[in-house]
Amino acid sequence: NIANNTLTHCFAVSNSYDPNEKEVSPVGSLTYPFNDWLTYTIHFQNTGNDSAYHVMLLDTLSPFLNPGTIRIINSSHTNEFTLIGNNILSISFPDIALVDSLHNFDASSGFIQFAIKPLPGLPVGTFIQNTASIYFDQNSPILTNLVQTEILGPSGTSNLNPSTDIALF
């Protein structure tokens, strides 16, 4: 602003890179009617100072996901997965011997990728949110970032206005 010699700049505030993160695909939204799978990838890295011999991931699934459709797609290491109750996905990497990043950066990482379907008939505007906890040996969990997917209407809108919607018969 030349009048008062100020500058306003809007931007996303970001943090340093965290190698323990979660991703979802497709990113952002699903358009109704949908029959898509959501694909989640959980990345983990041993940034400690010694090898991790057991890594466990706990993922509390959104109530808007169908746990009966879970499919493991890919992983970096041999794992075992179980569903605890109706909504907690437990993924264990027993005897992984994951070296720490100071000794071998490339060998200190791992991942798991799984697909799951949303429940059918979710209302427009529903947000499917998900995060995971990563346990290295007996240490406290590392929480991943929150990922979310919004259910959009057929026109790509999240909130339909009943006074202007068109009904086709």
KETORMAR-946772 format. One record per residue: residue number from 1; residue in three letters; x, y, z of N, C-alpha, C, CB in turn. Coordinates in pm, whole numbers. Glycine has a CB too. Layout:
<recs>
+-----+------+--------+--------+--------+--------+--------+--------+--------+--------+--------+--------+--------+--------+
! pos ! code !   n_c1 !   n_c2 !   n_c3 !  ca_c1 !  ca_c2 !  ca_c3 !   c_c1 !   c_c2 !   c_c3 !  cb_c1 !  cb_c2 !  cb_c3 !
+-----+------+--------+--------+--------+--------+--------+--------+--------+--------+--------+--------+--------+--------+
! NUM !  Ala !      X !      Y !      Z !      X !      Y !      Z !      X !      Y !      Z !      X !      Y !      Z !
...
+-----+------+--------+--------+--------+--------+--------+--------+--------+--------+--------+--------+--------+--------+
</recs>
This chain:
<recs>
+-----+------+--------+--------+--------+--------+--------+--------+--------+--------+--------+--------+--------+--------+
! pos ! code !   n_c1 !   n_c2 !   n_c3 !  ca_c1 !  ca_c2 !  ca_c3 !   c_c1 !   c_c2 !   c_c3 !  cb_c1 !  cb_c2 !  cb_c3 !
+-----+------+--------+--------+--------+--------+--------+--------+--------+--------+--------+--------+--------+--------+
!   1 !  Asn !     85 !   -117 !      0 !      0 !      0 !      0 !     89 !    123 !      0 !    -96 !      0 !    121 !
!   2 !  Ile !     90 !    198 !   -110 !    177 !    314 !   -123 !    135 !    426 !    -28 !    176 !    365 !   -268 !
!   3 !  Ala !      6 !    434 !      5 !    -44 !    541 !     90 !     14 !    536 !    232 !   -195 !    536 !     97 !
!   4 !  Asn !     35 !    415 !    286 !     87 !    407 !    423 !    214 !    321 !    434 !    -19 !    351 !    515 !
!   5 !  Asn !    273 !    288 !    320 !    399 !    215 !    316 !    392 !     80 !    389 !    509 !    301 !    377 !
!   6 !  Thr !    281 !      6 !    368 !    267 !   -126 !    430 !    246 !   -232 !    321 !    149 !   -127 !    531 !
!   7 !  Leu !    274 !   -352 !    358 !    254 !   -465 !    268 !    181 !   -575 !    344 !    391 !   -518 !    212 !
!   8 !  Thr !     73 !   -625 !    288 !      0 !   -738 !    346 !     16 !   -855 !    252 !   -152 !   -704 !    369 !
!   9 !  His !     60 !   -966 !    308 !     83 !  -1085 !    228 !     20 !  -1204 !    299 !    236 !  -1108 !    203 !
!  10 !  Cys !    -71 !  -1275 !    232 !   -135 !  -1393 !    289 !    -71 !  -1518 !    231 !   -289 !  -1393 !    262 !
!  11 !  Phe !    -36 !  -1613 !    318 !     25 !  -1737 !    272 !      3 !  -1844 !    379 !    177 !  -1717 !    243 !
!  12 !  Ala !     16 !  -1968 !    336 !      3 !  -2079 !    430 !    127 !  -2087 !    517 !    -19 !  -2212 !    355 !
!  13 !  Val !    107 !  -2099 !    646 !    218 !  -2115 !    739 !    252 !  -2263 !    741 !    183 !  -2061 !    882 !
!  14 !  Ser !    377 !  -2295 !    717 !    418 !  -2434 !    716 !    528 !  -2455 !    818 !    465 !  -2478 !    576 !
!  15 !  Asn !    547 !  -2579 !    851 !    645 !  -2617 !    950 !    757 !  -2693 !    881 !    582 !  -2702 !   1063 !
!  16 !  Ser !    858 !  -2726 !    955 !    963 !  -2808 !    897 !    904 !  -2943 !    856 !   1080 !  -2827 !    998 !
!  17 !  Tyr !    968 !  -3010 !    765 !    919 !  -3137 !    712 !    915 !  -3242 !    822 !   1007 !  -3185 !    596 !
!  18 !  Asp !    801 !  -3307 !    838 !    788 !  -3419 !    932 !    778 !  -3546 !    851 !    664 !  -3401 !   1026 !
!  19 !  Pro !    873 !  -3638 !    864 !    869 !  -3760 !    785 !    759 !  -3857 !    828 !   1002 !  -3828 !    792 !
!  20 !  Asn !    697 !  -3832 !    943 !    587 !  -3916 !    991 !    457 !  -3846 !    954 !    597 !  -3941 !   1147 !
!  21 !  Glu !    400 !  -3888 !    842 !    283 !  -3816 !    791 !    183 !  -3911 !    728 !    326 !  -3711 !    690 !
!  22 !  Lys !     66 !  -3857 !    703 !    -41 !  -3933 !    641 !    -90 !  -3857 !    519 !   -157 !  -3959 !    740 !
!  23 !  Glu !   -122 !  -3933 !    412 !   -175 !  -3875 !    288 !   -303 !  -3947 !    251 !    -71 !  -3883 !    172 !
!  24 !  Val !   -390 !  -3879 !    178 !   -511 !  -3941 !    125 !   -523 !  -3908 !    -23 !   -638 !  -3894 !    203 !
!  25 !  Ser !   -574 !  -4004 !    -97 !   -600 !  -3983 !   -240 !   -736 !  -4044 !   -271 !   -487 !  -4047 !   -329 !
!  26 !  Pro !   -821 !  -3976 !   -346 !   -799 !  -3845 !   -405 !   -792 !  -3737 !   -299 !   -908 !  -3814 !   -507 !
!  27 !  Val !   -722 !  -3630 !   -332 !   -701 !  -3519 !   -240 !   -822 !  -3428 !   -241 !   -574 !  -3441 !   -276 !
!  28 !  Gly !   -872 !  -3394 !   -123 !   -972 !  -3290 !   -110 !  -1117 !  -3333 !   -105 !   -958 !  -3199 !   -218 !
!  29 !  Ser !  -1167 !  -3399 !   -211 !  -1311 !  -3424 !   -212 !  -1349 !  -3541 !   -301 !  -1384 !  -3301 !   -257 !
!  30 !  Leu !  -1469 !  -3590 !   -277 !  -1536 !  -3688 !   -362 !  -1667 !  -3625 !   -405 !  -1558 !  -3826 !   -289 !
!  31 !  Thr !  -1703 !  -3641 !   -530 !  -1827 !  -3582 !   -580 !  -1937 !  -3687 !   -579 !  -1807 !  -3525 !   -722 !
!  32 !  Tyr !  -2052 !  -3649 !   -524 !  -2168 !  -3737 !   -515 !  -2231 !  -3750 !   -652 !  -2270 !  -3683 !   -413 !
!  33 !  Pro !  -2281 !  -3863 !   -697 !  -2269 !  -3992 !   -628 !  -2129 !  -4048 !   -647 !  -2375 !  -4092 !   -681 !
!  34 !  Phe !  -2077 !  -4111 !   -546 !  -1939 !  -4160 !   -550 !  -1938 !  -4311 !   -531 !  -1853 !  -4091 !   -442 !
!  35 !  Asn !  -1841 !  -4373 !   -589 !  -1815 !  -4515 !   -568 !  -1664 !  -4536 !   -561 !  -1879 !  -4602 !   -681 !
!  36 !  Asp !  -1597 !  -4435 !   -508 !  -1451 !  -4433 !   -506 !  -1395 !  -4497 !   -379 !  -1400 !  -4291 !   -519 !
!  37 !  Trp !  -1273 !  -4543 !   -392 !  -1195 !  -4586 !   -278 !  -1115 !  -4466 !   -231 !  -1101 !  -4708 !   -313 !
!  38 !  Leu !  -1094 !  -4453 !   -102 !   -998 !  -4358 !    -49 !   -870 !  -4438 !    -22 !  -1051 !  -4284 !     82 !
!  39 !  Thr !   -759 !  -4387 !    -70 !   -631 !  -4454 !    -50 !   -550 !  -4371 !     49 !   -555 !  -4472 !   -185 !
!  40 !  Tyr !   -517 !  -4434 !    161 !   -438 !  -4369 !    265 !   -296 !  -4425 !    264 !   -503 !  -4388 !    404 !
!  41 !  Thr !   -197 !  -4337 !    279 !    -58 !  -4377 !    292 !     -4 !  -4316 !    420 !     28 !  -4333 !    169 !
!  42 !  Ile !     53 !  -4401 !    505 !    116 !  -4354 !    628 !    267 !  -4375 !    612 !     60 !  -4431 !    756 !
!  43 !  His !    341 !  -4265 !    621 !    487 !  -4268 !    611 !    544 !  -4259 !    753 !    541 !  -4152 !    520 !
!  44 !  Phe !    648 !  -4334 !    780 !    714 !  -4324 !    911 !    865 !  -4332 !    893 !    665 !  -4436 !   1006 !
!  45 !  Gln !    935 !  -4264 !    984 !   1082 !  -4265 !    981 !   1134 !  -4266 !   1123 !   1137 !  -4142 !    903 !
!  46 !  Asn !   1233 !  -4350 !   1146 !   1298 !  -4358 !   1276 !   1400 !  -4245 !   1287 !   1365 !  -4497 !   1297 !
!  47 !  Thr !   1361 !  -4136 !   1353 !   1452 !  -4023 !   1369 !   1519 !  -4026 !   1507 !   1375 !  -3890 !   1351 !
!  48 !  Gly !   1509 !  -4138 !   1575 !   1574 !  -4154 !   1706 !   1723 !  -4174 !   1691 !   1513 !  -4272 !   1782 !
!  49 !  Asn !   1784 !  -4228 !   1796 !   1929 !  -4247 !   1795 !   1969 !  -4394 !   1802 !   1993 !  -4172 !   1910 !
!  50 !  Asp !   1874 !  -4485 !   1778 !   1903 !  -4628 !   1775 !   1797 !  -4696 !   1689 !   1906 !  -4689 !   1920 !
!  51 !  Ser !   1823 !  -4819 !   1651 !   1727 !  -4894 !   1570 !   1596 !  -4916 !   1646 !   1786 !  -5029 !   1527 !
!  52 !  Ala !   1487 !  -4917 !   1572 !   1356 !  -4951 !   1628 !   1327 !  -5095 !   1586 !   1242 !  -4852 !   1578 !
!  53 !  Tyr !   1293 !  -5178 !   1683 !   1273 !  -5321 !   1653 !   1127 !  -5358 !   1632 !   1330 !  -5404 !   1763 !
!  54 !  His !   1039 !  -5271 !   1675 !    896 !  -5295 !   1653 !    829 !  -5159 !   1625 !    831 !  -5367 !   1776 !
!  55 !  Val !    762 !  -5151 !   1513 !    686 !  -5030 !   1479 !    540 !  -5072 !   1469 !    737 !  -4964 !   1343 !
!  56 !  Met !    452 !  -4992 !   1532 !    310 !  -5020 !   1526 !    235 !  -4892 !   1491 !    259 !  -5079 !   1661 !
!  57 !  Leu !    138 !  -4904 !   1403 !     54 !  -4792 !   1364 !    -88 !  -4821 !   1412 !     58 !  -4768 !   1210 !
!  58 !  Leu !   -150 !  -4725 !   1475 !   -291 !  -4734 !   1512 !   -366 !  -4624 !   1440 !   -311 !  -4724 !   1667 !
!  59 !  Asp !   -464 !  -4663 !   1364 !   -541 !  -4569 !   1283 !   -688 !  -4582 !   1323 !   -521 !  -4595 !   1130 !
!  60 !  Thr !   -741 !  -4481 !   1392 !   -882 !  -4481 !   1428 !   -960 !  -4431 !   1307 !   -911 !  -4392 !   1554 !
!  61 !  Leu !  -1033 !  -4522 !   1246 !  -1103 !  -4491 !   1122 !  -1225 !  -4403 !   1149 !  -1146 !  -4620 !   1052 !
!  62 !  Ser !  -1252 !  -4316 !   1056 !  -1370 !  -4230 !   1063 !  -1496 !  -4317 !   1065 !  -1373 !  -4130 !    943 !
!  63 !  Pro !  -1600 !  -4275 !   1137 !  -1726 !  -4349 !   1134 !  -1792 !  -4345 !    996 !  -1822 !  -4293 !   1239 !
!  64 !  Phe !  -1741 !  -4264 !    905 !  -1797 !  -4253 !    770 !  -1729 !  -4348 !    672 !  -1784 !  -4110 !    720 !
!  65 !  Leu !  -1638 !  -4434 !    723 !  -1569 !  -4531 !    638 !  -1623 !  -4671 !    666 !  -1415 !  -4527 !    661 !
!  66 !  Asn !  -1619 !  -4757 !    565 !  -1668 !  -4894 !    577 !  -1550 !  -4987 !    608 !  -1742 !  -4939 !    446 !
!  67 !  Pro !  -1532 !  -5028 !    735 !  -1415 !  -5108 !    772 !  -1410 !  -5243 !    701 !  -1414 !  -5130 !    921 !
!  68 !  Gly !  -1523 !  -5293 !    653 !  -1526 !  -5421 !    583 !  -1462 !  -5417 !    446 !  -1666 !  -5466 !    569 !
!  69 !  Thr !  -1425 !  -5297 !    399 !  -1366 !  -5284 !    265 !  -1216 !  -5260 !    268 !  -1433 !  -5171 !    192 !
!  70 !  Ile !  -1153 !  -5263 !    384 !  -1008 !  -5234 !    394 !   -927 !  -5333 !    311 !   -963 !  -5239 !    542 !
!  71 !  Arg !   -836 !  -5278 !    232 !   -744 !  -5358 !    151 !   -604 !  -5298 !    163 !   -790 !  -5364 !      1 !
!  72 !  Ile !   -507 !  -5380 !    204 !   -368 !  -5334 !    205 !   -320 !  -5337 !     60 !   -277 !  -5424 !    299 !
!  73 !  Ile !   -265 !  -5226 !     14 !   -220 !  -5214 !   -125 !    -69 !  -5239 !   -136 !   -254 !  -5076 !   -181 !
!  74 !  Asn !      6 !  -5174 !    -46 !    151 !  -5180 !    -58 !    213 !  -5147 !     78 !    203 !  -5083 !   -168 !
!  75 !  Ser !    334 !  -5193 !    100 !    406 !  -5156 !    222 !    556 !  -5175 !    200 !    357 !  -5241 !    343 !
!  76 !  Ser !    631 !  -5106 !    280 !    777 !  -5113 !    269 !    836 !  -5235 !    338 !    839 !  -4988 !    327 !
!  77 !  His !    765 !  -5287 !    437 !    816 !  -5398 !    517 !    702 !  -5497 !    544 !    878 !  -5348 !    650 !
!  78 !  Thr !    739 !  -5618 !    579 !    640 !  -5719 !    617 !    561 !  -5669 !    737 !    709 !  -5855 !    649 !
!  79 !  Asn !    430 !  -5690 !    733 !    346 !  -5639 !    841 !    230 !  -5733 !    867 !    295 !  -5499 !    809 !
!  80 !  Glu !    165 !  -5709 !    978 !     42 !  -5779 !   1015 !    -61 !  -5672 !   1046 !     64 !  -5876 !   1138 !
!  81 !  Phe !   -182 !  -5688 !    993 !   -284 !  -5589 !   1027 !   -408 !  -5658 !   1078 !   -317 !  -5502 !    905 !
!  82 !  Thr !   -473 !  -5591 !   1174 !   -597 !  -5641 !   1232 !   -690 !  -5523 !   1254 !   -571 !  -5718 !   1364 !
!  83 !  Leu !   -817 !  -5552 !   1259 !   -918 !  -5451 !   1290 !   -963 !  -5477 !   1433 !  -1038 !  -5457 !   1189 !
!  84 !  Ile !   -946 !  -5378 !   1518 !   -986 !  -5387 !   1657 !  -1122 !  -5320 !   1669 !   -880 !  -5321 !   1754 !
!  85 !  Gly !  -1222 !  -5396 !   1709 !  -1358 !  -5343 !   1711 !  -1401 !  -5314 !   1569 !  -1367 !  -5214 !   1798 !
!  86 !  Asn !  -1475 !  -5207 !   1551 !  -1522 !  -5170 !   1417 !  -1442 !  -5057 !   1355 !  -1666 !  -5129 !   1423 !
!  87 !  Asn !  -1350 !  -4995 !   1433 !  -1291 !  -4875 !   1375 !  -1144 !  -4850 !   1403 !  -1366 !  -4760 !   1422 !
!  88 !  Ile !  -1072 !  -4943 !   1463 !   -930 !  -4919 !   1487 !   -849 !  -5019 !   1405 !   -895 !  -4931 !   1639 !
!  89 !  Leu !   -774 !  -4966 !   1311 !   -687 !  -5048 !   1228 !   -550 !  -5051 !   1295 !   -677 !  -4992 !   1082 !
!  90 !  Ser !   -504 !  -5170 !   1329 !   -374 !  -5188 !   1391 !   -281 !  -5254 !   1289 !   -384 !  -5275 !   1522 !
!  91 !  Ile !   -170 !  -5188 !   1261 !    -71 !  -5240 !   1166 !     61 !  -5254 !   1242 !    -56 !  -5146 !   1040 !
!  92 !  Ser !    112 !  -5376 !   1247 !    232 !  -5406 !   1323 !    344 !  -5448 !   1229 !    204 !  -5516 !   1427 !
!  93 !  Phe !    461 !  -5396 !   1253 !    582 !  -5434 !   1180 !    676 !  -5500 !   1280 !    650 !  -5309 !   1110 !
!  94 !  Pro !    652 !  -5628 !   1312 !    736 !  -5695 !   1412 !    876 !  -5724 !   1356 !    669 !  -5826 !   1458 !
!  95 !  Asp !    972 !  -5713 !   1442 !   1112 !  -5742 !   1405 !   1158 !  -5664 !   1283 !   1128 !  -5891 !   1379 !
!  96 !  Ile !   1117 !  -5539 !   1272 !   1151 !  -5457 !   1156 !   1298 !  -5413 !   1158 !   1060 !  -5334 !   1150 !
!  97 !  Ala !   1354 !  -5395 !   1279 !   1492 !  -5349 !   1294 !   1519 !  -5228 !   1204 !   1591 !  -5462 !   1260 !
!  98 !  Leu !   1436 !  -5126 !   1221 !   1445 !  -5004 !   1140 !   1558 !  -4917 !   1194 !   1310 !  -4926 !   1140 !
!  99 !  Val !   1664 !  -4906 !   1117 !   1781 !  -4830 !   1157 !   1743 !  -4683 !   1176 !   1895 !  -4844 !   1052 !
! 100 !  Asp !   1817 !  -4612 !   1259 !   1788 !  -4470 !   1280 !   1842 !  -4386 !   1165 !   1847 !  -4421 !   1413 !
! 101 !  Ser !   1784 !  -4268 !   1148 !   1817 !  -4182 !   1033 !   1958 !  -4125 !   1038 !   1719 !  -4069 !   1025 !
! 102 !  Leu !   2020 !  -4119 !   1156 !   2158 !  -4068 !   1164 !   2258 !  -4169 !   1107 !   2194 !  -4037 !   1310 !
! 103 !  His !   2228 !  -4298 !   1122 !   2320 !  -4401 !   1073 !   2296 !  -4438 !    927 !   2310 !  -4524 !   1158 !
! 104 !  Asn !   2169 !  -4436 !    883 !   2139 !  -4469 !    744 !   2005 !  -4405 !    708 !   2135 !  -4624 !    721 !
! 105 !  Phe !   2011 !  -4284 !    656 !   1890 !  -4207 !    628 !   1795 !  -4282 !    536 !   1927 !  -4072 !    566 !
! 106 !  Asp !   1846 !  -4341 !    428 !   1761 !  -4408 !    330 !   1691 !  -4532 !    387 !   1843 !  -4448 !    210 !
! 107 !  Ala !   1756 !  -4602 !    477 !   1699 !  -4726 !    533 !   1616 !  -4701 !    659 !   1810 !  -4824 !    564 !
! 108 !  Ser !   1599 !  -4576 !    699 !   1530 !  -4545 !    824 !   1381 !  -4520 !    807 !   1592 !  -4425 !    888 !
! 109 !  Ser !   1330 !  -4535 !    685 !   1190 !  -4502 !    656 !   1108 !  -4624 !    618 !   1182 !  -4399 !    545 !
! 110 !  Gly !    978 !  -4609 !    632 !    885 !  -4713 !    590 !    750 !  -4651 !    559 !    871 !  -4821 !    698 !
! 111 !  Phe !    660 !  -4734 !    508 !    525 !  -4685 !    479 !    428 !  -4803 !    470 !    523 !  -4604 !    349 !
! 112 !  Ile !    302 !  -4771 !    480 !    193 !  -4865 !    453 !     89 !  -4788 !    372 !    132 !  -4924 !    587 !
! 113 !  Gln !     28 !  -4857 !    277 !    -76 !  -4794 !    194 !   -196 !  -4888 !    192 !    -23 !  -4765 !     48 !
! 114 !  Phe !   -313 !  -4832 !    224 !   -435 !  -4912 !    222 !   -549 !  -4833 !    161 !   -471 !  -4959 !    363 !
! 115 !  Ala !   -646 !  -4907 !    109 !   -765 !  -4846 !     50 !   -887 !  -4887 !    132 !   -782 !  -4887 !    -99 !
! 116 !  Ile !   -984 !  -4798 !    134 !  -1108 !  -4823 !    206 !  -1218 !  -4740 !    140 !  -1094 !  -4788 !    358 !
! 117 !  Lys !  -1340 !  -4792 !    142 !  -1451 !  -4720 !     80 !  -1529 !  -4641 !    185 !  -1545 !  -4818 !      7 !
! 118 !  Pro !  -1576 !  -4523 !    148 !  -1668 !  -4451 !    236 !  -1802 !  -4525 !    240 !  -1687 !  -4303 !    187 !
! 119 !  Leu !  -1877 !  -4500 !    345 !  -2011 !  -4556 !    352 !  -2095 !  -4498 !    239 !  -2076 !  -4528 !    490 !
! 120 !  Pro !  -2185 !  -4575 !    182 !  -2270 !  -4521 !     75 !  -2372 !  -4422 !    133 !  -2344 !  -4636 !      1 !
! 121 !  Gly !  -2413 !  -4328 !     50 !  -2520 !  -4235 !     87 !  -2484 !  -4128 !    188 !  -2632 !  -4311 !    139 !
! 122 !  Leu !  -2356 !  -4096 !    203 !  -2318 !  -3990 !    297 !  -2374 !  -3857 !    248 !  -2164 !  -3982 !    312 !
! 123 !  Pro !  -2424 !  -3775 !    340 !  -2478 !  -3646 !    298 !  -2371 !  -3552 !    243 !  -2548 !  -3579 !    414 !
! 124 !  Val !  -2413 !  -3468 !    150 !  -2324 !  -3365 !     95 !  -2277 !  -3277 !    211 !  -2397 !  -3279 !    -14 !
! 125 !  Gly !  -2150 !  -3243 !    210 !  -2092 !  -3162 !    316 !  -2026 !  -3243 !    426 !  -2197 !  -3075 !    376 !
! 126 !  Thr !  -2036 !  -3376 !    420 !  -1970 !  -3462 !    519 !  -1818 !  -3454 !    501 !  -2019 !  -3609 !    506 !
! 127 !  Phe !  -1747 !  -3441 !    612 !  -1601 !  -3444 !    610 !  -1555 !  -3577 !    669 !  -1541 !  -3324 !    689 !
! 128 !  Ile !  -1477 !  -3651 !    593 !  -1417 !  -3775 !    641 !  -1276 !  -3739 !    686 !  -1416 !  -3889 !    530 !
! 129 !  Gln !  -1253 !  -3742 !    817 !  -1124 !  -3702 !    872 !  -1049 !  -3824 !    924 !  -1142 !  -3599 !    984 !
! 130 !  Asn !   -917 !  -3819 !    915 !   -838 !  -3934 !    957 !   -699 !  -3891 !    999 !   -830 !  -4037 !    846 !
! 131 !  Thr !   -648 !  -3957 !   1100 !   -512 !  -3938 !   1149 !   -464 !  -4072 !   1203 !   -505 !  -3825 !   1258 !
! 132 !  Ala !   -337 !  -4086 !   1229 !   -284 !  -4212 !   1281 !   -180 !  -4183 !   1390 !   -221 !  -4296 !   1168 !
! 133 !  Ser !   -155 !  -4285 !   1472 !    -51 !  -4280 !   1575 !     56 !  -4382 !   1538 !   -110 !  -4309 !   1718 !
! 134 !  Ile !    182 !  -4339 !   1547 !    295 !  -4425 !   1513 !    376 !  -4451 !   1639 !    384 !  -4360 !   1401 !
! 135 !  Tyr !    395 !  -4579 !   1671 !    470 !  -4618 !   1789 !    601 !  -4684 !   1746 !    386 !  -4715 !   1878 !
! 136 !  Phe !    712 !  -4632 !   1795 !    843 !  -4693 !   1773 !    884 !  -4760 !   1904 !    950 !  -4586 !   1727 !
! 137 !  Asp !    891 !  -4892 !   1904 !    921 !  -4970 !   2025 !    824 !  -4929 !   2136 !   1071 !  -4948 !   2070 !
! 138 !  Gln !    875 !  -4896 !   2253 !    789 !  -4863 !   2368 !    774 !  -4712 !   2388 !    844 !  -4926 !   2494 !
! 139 !  Asn !    810 !  -4631 !   2288 !    804 !  -4486 !   2301 !    661 !  -4434 !   2288 !    893 !  -4420 !   2198 !
! 140 !  Ser !    639 !  -4313 !   2332 !    508 !  -4248 !   2316 !    477 !  -4235 !   2168 !    505 !  -4109 !   2386 !
! 141 !  Pro !    349 !  -4231 !   2135 !    313 !  -4225 !   1992 !    346 !  -4091 !   1928 !    166 !  -4254 !   1975 !
! 142 !  Ile !    375 !  -4098 !   1800 !    389 !  -3979 !   1717 !    260 !  -3969 !   1638 !    517 !  -3986 !   1623 !
! 143 !  Leu !    193 !  -3856 !   1648 !     66 !  -3837 !   1577 !     93 !  -3778 !   1439 !    -28 !  -3745 !   1657 !
! 144 !  Thr !     25 !  -3832 !   1340 !     39 !  -3778 !   1205 !    -50 !  -3656 !   1191 !      5 !  -3885 !   1098 !
! 145 !  Asn !    -37 !  -3591 !   1079 !   -123 !  -3480 !   1043 !   -265 !  -3532 !   1018 !    -68 !  -3405 !    918 !
! 146 !  Leu !   -361 !  -3443 !   1018 !   -500 !  -3476 !    988 !   -523 !  -3462 !    838 !   -598 !  -3385 !   1068 !
! 147 !  Val !   -581 !  -3565 !    778 !   -622 !  -3555 !    638 !   -773 !  -3562 !    634 !   -559 !  -3669 !    550 !
! 148 !  Gln !   -832 !  -3494 !    536 !   -978 !  -3496 !    528 !  -1025 !  -3493 !    384 !  -1037 !  -3379 !    605 !
! 149 !  Thr !  -1141 !  -3554 !    365 !  -1205 !  -3560 !    235 !  -1348 !  -3513 !    254 !  -1200 !  -3704 !    172 !
! 150 !  Glu !  -1392 !  -3421 !    169 !  -1529 !  -3369 !    178 !  -1615 !  -3432 !     70 !  -1530 !  -3215 !    166 !
! 151 !  Ile !  -1738 !  -3465 !    105 !  -1834 !  -3516 !      8 !  -1903 !  -3394 !    -55 !  -1938 !  -3614 !     75 !
! 152 !  Leu !  -1886 !  -3379 !   -187 !  -1945 !  -3267 !   -259 !  -2068 !  -3311 !   -335 !  -1844 !  -3205 !   -355 !
! 153 !  Gly !  -2155 !  -3214 !   -365 !  -2274 !  -3241 !   -446 !  -2237 !  -3260 !   -591 !  -2375 !  -3127 !   -432 !
! 154 !  Pro !  -2334 !  -3301 !   -673 !  -2306 !  -3329 !   -815 !  -2245 !  -3212 !   -890 !  -2433 !  -3371 !   -883 !
! 155 !  Ser !  -2273 !  -3090 !   -846 !  -2218 !  -2974 !   -915 !  -2086 !  -2929 !   -855 !  -2318 !  -2859 !   -912 !
! 156 !  Gly !  -2034 !  -3006 !   -759 !  -1908 !  -2969 !   -693 !  -1929 !  -2876 !   -577 !  -1816 !  -2904 !   -791 !
! 157 !  Thr !  -2051 !  -2861 !   -530 !  -2080 !  -2773 !   -416 !  -2087 !  -2854 !   -288 !  -2211 !  -2696 !   -438 !
! 158 !  Ser !  -2057 !  -2790 !   -177 !  -2063 !  -2860 !    -50 !  -2193 !  -2833 !     24 !  -1946 !  -2820 !     36 !
! 159 !  Asn !  -2258 !  -2723 !     -3 !  -2384 !  -2691 !     63 !  -2489 !  -2659 !    -42 !  -2368 !  -2573 !    162 !
! 160 !  Leu !  -2590 !  -2743 !    -50 !  -2697 !  -2718 !   -146 !  -2799 !  -2624 !    -83 !  -2763 !  -2849 !   -190 !
! 161 !  Asn !  -2851 !  -2531 !   -162 !  -2949 !  -2434 !   -115 !  -3088 !  -2481 !   -158 !  -2919 !  -2291 !   -169 !
! 162 !  Pro !  -3175 !  -2520 !    -62 !  -3304 !  -2574 !   -100 !  -3392 !  -2477 !   -178 !  -3377 !  -2619 !     22 !
! 163 !  Ser !  -3370 !  -2347 !   -164 !  -3456 !  -2252 !   -234 !  -3418 !  -2239 !   -382 !  -3448 !  -2116 !   -167 !
! 164 !  Thr !  -3296 !  -2283 !   -418 !  -3254 !  -2270 !   -559 !  -3222 !  -2402 !   -624 !  -3135 !  -2182 !   -568 !
! 165 !  Asp !  -3232 !  -2514 !   -550 !  -3203 !  -2644 !   -610 !  -3309 !  -2680 !   -712 !  -3195 !  -2752 !   -502 !
! 166 !  Ile !  -3268 !  -2755 !   -809 !  -3360 !  -2799 !   -914 !  -3385 !  -2947 !   -894 !  -3303 !  -2770 !  -1056 !
! 167 !  Ala !  -3512 !  -2985 !   -895 !  -3548 !  -3127 !   -883 !  -3591 !  -3177 !  -1020 !  -3662 !  -3149 !   -777 !
! 168 !  Leu !  -3536 !  -3291 !  -1063 !  -3574 !  -3352 !  -1188 !  -3656 !  -3476 !  -1158 !  -3450 !  -3386 !  -1273 !
! 169 !  Phe !  -3769 !  -3490 !  -1228 !  -3856 !  -3605 !  -1207 !  -3864 !  -3686 !  -1334 !  -3996 !  -3561 !  -1162 !
+-----+------+--------+--------+--------+--------+--------+--------+--------+--------+--------+--------+--------+--------+
</recs>
